[in-house]
Amino acid sequence: MNTLQRQARLFHLVHRTTTLAEGVEWSDGAVTVRWRVPRRGTSTWDDGVDALLDTHGTGDSTELHWSTGPTLSRRTAAPDRTAPTTTIWLPVSAPDGRCSRCGKLWPCFSCGP
């Protein structure tokens, strides 16, 4: 668990040049992933980024690309705490699980702050 992090952070899970999933690392260290593959789905990893990469990381060819920070490979799964971060606020989810602003699946990364 990341006790230093106070808010959610966005990322993309990338295998070589293909984005496999969009994700959120929550303030308690849990990770939610929305898969962008043909059989779409959403999964949650209570044990965080390390558990996600242990299961879906394929050597050094799968990386986490943080939306507000450095690109991290499987070998350096801990975020760089010395770099300043930018807060990104997500629109609230509607009761049907979609973005309350644009209607796309939530979490929506296209509406912005």
Buried (B, 14 or more C-beta within 10 A) or exposed (E): EBEEBEEBBBBBBBBEEEEBBBBBBBBEBBBBBBBEEEEEEBBEBEEBBBBBBEEBBEEEEBBBBBBBBEEBBBEEBEBEEEEEBEEBEBBEBEEEEBBBBEEEBBBBBEBEE
